[in-house]
Amino acid sequence: MAGDDRMALRRRSLFTLFAGFISLALSACGGPSIAAKKSMNEMLAAGNLPNAAAYIEGAKEVEYGKHNAVLYHLDIGVVLHDAGKYKESDEHFDAAERRMEELYTKSVTQAAGTLVINDTTQEYSGEVFERALTNVFRALNYVLLGQPDEALVEARKVEVFLDEINRRRGGKNVYKDDAFARYLDSLLYEDAGKLDDARVSRSAALKAYQWYASKYGTPAPRFGLSWFETEDAGEIVFIHCNGVGPRKISKTFQVAWKDALAAVHSTKADTEDKAASQRVKNALAAGIAGNSVSVAYPEYVQDSFRIAASEVQAGDKSAQTLLMEDITAIAIADLKDRNLVVKTRAIARATTKFLLAKLVEKEARKNTSTGGKWLADLTSRATNAVAAATEVADTRGWTTVPAQIRMARLRAAPGTHEVTVVFKDAAGAVVSTHVFKDVSVKKGRRTYLAFRTAQ
């Protein structure tokens, strides 16, 4: 092949690469838009659950798309759970769990291939806490459906999954165990009369809460109630899902050129696309350099919510809810724990795109004719624009997940009760109330109730 022909082929190859970037950038889906998330949260705050479910269903193709099937199932799964449609909710959580498991297995067995574009071109596989909470909500669905054995299966899945994550991260994972899932285990074992298993689970829960206290500021719950099988009473367990979970925003920072190159060399990501990797080496060999690289990465922020506490009342007895799971704190700590890896990969991607853009520009400028200079200038602007446009943080996340899970345990006489829940702000002022009518309590048994607030 003649030299000119080889040069033309090389240029076409580089241009084709950036055309691929543009195509992938356009096809990437960052999940529900800001407007869509706002609409969902407003409906949740208003308690308009049927409309929220209908809205998510209607947004399945446009706002979620095939890259965000997991998010679609998680978002609608919570709304259906909040609406008391536990069977339908579990069907969506089951679909989300199965797809997350498939994507998790795929990520273990093969490279992700996200080096030269960004994470939004990948199908969303869920954060670690989202994967674990999927089984927590499945367990709650089964509890509220009166199927404790199935609930125990789901709660134990949380332990298995987090053990695997701890193994993969060398035991350094900040979210080592789910204390709430363990505590729920203990209640369910007591309900089944398996008191030895209940003690083991309660001990594991208290150990996990010690970790929660140090990492998330969530102390172990002290309800002051013991097993009551021989007493002339039953118990009401109220589960309060409160607030709307944290959302991701995109943050940017500048990285010095020498540090950016170090990130490229240190991450294995640059071997995921062999053609791109070779072109990066070519760019370095050609002496292409820069001063700094702009990098985007995700960070969680928590929007404020008014309700800070709740109290359950039945007859002349009452009990305050205690914080069992600070989902916001877990999410923020888990992402912060992975920030070094997240940022290193982001730096490597941004640097590689910069090098490829400059290599395309260098090739275009080899034609020094007037038309060639015009084309080179256009190519330079286009490739730099594509590199910048594709350098975005992945801000996808579970929109409808609550910020907290709270619980109250109230001893109650056998019979039918009207149970009132009072929701209060941080100053103790009543924000709203909810009444459960005709709540049946049996001697030596627990009755489980649940309610969601997002105000």
N, C-alpha and C positions, 0 to 999 in steps of 0.2 A: 504494500500500500504506500503510495506517495506521501511525502511529509505533509503537504498541504491538506491531503485527504485525512490524514491522521489528526492534524490540528483541528480541522472542521468537525471531525467525529468527536473529538474531545470536548470541543465547545458545545456541540449539540447535547452531549452527555451531561455536561454541567447545567445547561439550560433546562434539560429535561428534569434533572434533580430538583431545581427550584420550582419548576412547574408542578412537580409532585408536592412540594411544600405548600404551594398555594392551594392545591386541591385538598390536601389534608387539613389545612387551616380552615378552609371553608366548610369542610365536612365535619370538623370537630364540634362536639356539642357539650357545652358547659352546664347542662342540666337546666332546671327551671329558671326563668329570668327573675330579676329582682322584683318586677311587678307581680309575677306569678306567686312568688314566695310571700309577698306582702298581702296578696289576696287571701292566700291560704291561712296566714296567721290572723288576719282580721276575722275570718269566719270561725276559727278556733276560739279566739277571744270572746266572740259573741255567742259561742255555744251552738253555732249553726252547723252541726255535723253533717246532716244530709246534703246540704249545699256544698260543703267542703269535699265530701266524697265524690259528688257529681262533678265538681270542678276538676279534681285530680283525674278522674276517669276521662273527662273531655280533653284534658291536656296531655294525655298519654302519648300521642304521636307527635304533637307540635312542640311541647315543652320538654318532654323527656326523651323520646326517640329510642332507637335500639341500643345506643351507648349507655343509657341510663335506666334500663329495665329494673335493676336492683333498687334504685331510688324510688321509682314509681311504686313498686310493691311495698317498700318500707313506708312511704308517705301515706298511701291509702290504707295500709295495714293498721297503722296507729289510729287513724280517723275512725275506721270501722270498730276498732277496739273501744275507743272512747264512746262510740255510739251504742255499745252493748251488743254489737253483731260479732260475737266472738268466733263463731265458726267461719264466717266469711273472712274475718281478719286473719285467722290462722292460715287459711288457704293462701293469702298473699304473703304472709311471713314464711310459709313453707317454700313458695316459689323464690322468694328473695334468698333464703338460706341455701337452697339447692344451687342457684346461680352463683352465689358468693363462693360456695365450695368448689364449683367447677373452675372459677376464675382463680381461686387460691391455689388449686392443684396445678393449673396451667402456669402460674407465676413461679412455682417451685421447680417445675420441670423444664421450662424454657425461658429465654430472655424476653423481657417486656417489649423491647424494640421502640422505646420512646425517646431515644437520645436526641435526634435532630428535629423533633417537632415540639410537642409538649404533652403533658399527661392527659389533657382533655381529649386527645385522639384515641385514648384507650377506653375500653368499656369500664364503667365504674364498678369496682369490686367491694367497696365499703371500707371504712376505717375499722380498726380492731374493736373499738368499743361498740360500733354499730353492729358488727357481726355477733358479738356477745349479747347485746341487748335484744337482738332478734329472738334468741332463745329465751331470754327473760320474759319478753312479751308473749311468746308462745306459752310459756309456763303459766303466766297470769291468765291467758285465755282459757286454758284447761282448768285452772283453779275455779274460775268464775262459771265454767260450764259444768262444774261438779265432777271432774275427771282427774282426781289427784295422782293416780299412777302415771298418766300421760304427762302431767305437770312435772313430776319428779324426773322423768326422762329428759325433758327439755332443760330443766335446771342443771342436771348433771352434764348436759352437753356443753354448758358454759365452762365448766371446770376443765373438760377435755380439750376444748378449743384453746383456752388460755394457757394450759400446760404446753400445748404444741407451740404457741407463740413464744412462750418463755424459753423453750428449748431452742427455737430458731434464733432467738436474740441472745443466747448465752446466759439466760437468767437475769438479764439486765432490763427487762421490760418493766416500765413504771406501773402498768396495769396488770398486776400479777394474778389477781383473783377477784371475783365479784362477790363482795360481802353480802349484798342483798340477796343474790341467788342462793348463797349458802344458808342465809337466815330463813329464806322461804322453804328450803329443803327441810330445815329442822321443824318448822311448823307442820309441814305435810307428813313428815315421819311420825310426829306426835299424833296427828289426826288418824294415821293408820295403826297407831298403837305400837309402833316400832321405836321404843324409847331409847334403846342403845344407839340406834342409827341417828336418832334425833340429837342425842348428846354429842355424838361425833361431829355432826353438821353444825351444831351450835358452837362447839369449840372452834371449828374451822372458821365460822363466821366471825367470832370475836377476834381471832387472830388476824383475819383479813381487815377487820375494822381498826385494828391497831395500825396497820399500814395506811388505811384510809385517813386516819387521824393525822398521821405525820405528813402524808403527801397531798391530801385534799381538804384537810380540816374538817372531816366528817367523823365525829366521835361514835363509839359503839352505842347503840340504842339501849336504854335501860327502862323497860316497861314496868318492872316490878310485878310481873305476873308469872306464875309457874303453871305446870300442868294441872288441870282441874278435873281429871276424870272421876275422882271420887267425891267431888263437891256437887252441891245442888245448884249448878250454874252452867251456862254456856258462855260463849265469847263471840264478840263482833270484831272482825278484823277489817279495818277500813284502809284502802290503798288510794292515796291521793297523788296523781300525776300532775305536776304543777309547772306552769311557765312554758316557754318555747325554747328549745335547746339553742346552743351557740351556732353562729354562722361564720363561714370562712370569708375573709377578705383577702385581696391581693396586695402584697407588700413588695417593694422593690429596693434594691441596694446596688451600689457600684462595687465591683471587684477589680483590684489592680491586675494588670495583665499577667504578671508572673504568678500570682495566686490562681488566676483563671486557668493558666496552662497546667499548673500543678494539679488542679481538680480534674482536668481532662486526663492526665496521666494516671491519677490515683484511682479513678472509678473504672469499673469493668464495663460501664455503659458504652465506652467507645468501641467495643468489639461487637456490639449487637447488630450493627449494620456494616458489613465488611466493605462495601463500596464507599460509604460515607467515611469510614475510618481511614481508608487508603487516601481519600481526597484530603482529609485533615493532615495526614502525613505529608502529602504533596504540598499543601499550603505552608506548612512549617518549613519544609525544605526550600520553598520559594522565598523564604524570608518574610512572609506576611506577619505583621504584628500590629498591636494596637496599644492604647494607653490604659483602657479599662473596659469592662463589660457590664452591661446592665442586666440584672437578674431579678426574676419574679418568683415569689414563694408564697404559700398560703399561711394565714394566721387566723385563729379563732377570736371572735368578739362576742360578748353576750349583751343582747338587748335587754333593757329593764322590763320587769313585770311586777305588777302591784302586789299580788297576793304573796304573803311571806309565811303564813301559818294557817292551820285549820284545827278545828275542835269538833269532836263527835259527841253528840248528846242523845241519850236514850233514857227516858224517864227522868229520874233524879240523879243519874250518873253521867259523867262526862270524861273524856280523855283527849289530851292534846296529841296531834300527830308529831312524829319525830322524823328527822331527815334520815332516810335509809340509803339513798343513792344520789350523790351530787353529779349528775351526768355532765354538766358543764365543766366542773373541775376535772373530771376524768378525761374528757375530750381535749381540753387545753393542755393538761399534763402529758397526755400520750403524744400529741403532735409536737410539743416542745421537746419531748424525749427523742423524737426522730428528726429534729430540725437539722442536725449535722448532715445526716444522710440525704434528706430532702434538698437542702441547699447545695450540697456537693454535686448531686445529679443535675440540679438546675443550672449551676455554674458550668458544668461540663456541656450541657445542651446548648446554652447560650453562646459559649465560646466556640463550639463547633459550628454553629450557624453563622457566627461572625466570620470565621475562617473561610467557610464555603462561599459566603457572599463576596468576600474580598477576592477569592480565587476566581469566581465568575467574572468579577469586574476586571481583574488583571488580564484574563484571557480576552475579554472584549476590547481592552485598550491596546492589544497587540496590533490591531488594525488602525494605523495612524492617519488614514484618509479622513477628509471632512465628515463624510457619512459615518465612518467608523467611530470618530470622536463623539458624534451625536448619539450613536447607538451605545457607545460605552457609558456616556453620561446617563442615558435612560436606563441601561442595565444596572448601573451603580445604584440609582435611586430605587429601582424596583427590587433588587435583591436586598438592599438594606431595609426597605419597607417590609418585605416579607419576613426577614429575620426578626425585626422588631414586633411585627404583628403576631407572629407565632410564639413569641416569648411571653406567655401569660401563665399565671398561677392557676392551678386546679382548685377552684373554690366550690366544687360540688360537695353536697352533704345532705344529711337527713333533715329535711325542713320541719316536719311535724313532730319530731321527737321532743318529749318534755325536757325541761331543764333539771327537774328534781323528781324523785320518787319518795313520798312520805308515807308513814304508816301510823295508825292508832290501833291499840288493842283495848277493848272495853269489855269487862265482865258484865254479863246480863242474865237476868232470870229467864228460864225457859218460857216460851210463849211468843206472841206476836207483838212487835214493837214498831213504833214510828221513830225512825232515826233521822235526826237533823244534823247536818254538817254546816258549821259556820266558818267562813273563810275571812281571814283578817289580813290587814296590811302590816308593815313593820312596826307601826305605832300602836297596833292593837285594835284599830278601828275596823268595824265590820264592813267588808266589801260586798259580800253576797252570801246567800245560804242555799242549801239544797236539802230536800226532804226525801228520804226513802220510806215508802209506805209499806205496811204489811210485811215487815222483815221477820222471818221465822227464826227463832233461836231454840236449839234443843240442848238438853242436859248433856254435858260432857262433849259437846261438839262446837266447832267453829263455823260461823257464817261469814263469808267474805263479800265485801262490797267494794266498789271502785268508782272513782269520779275524776274527771279531768278539768282543770282550769288553765286558762292561758292568758288571763288578764294581766 
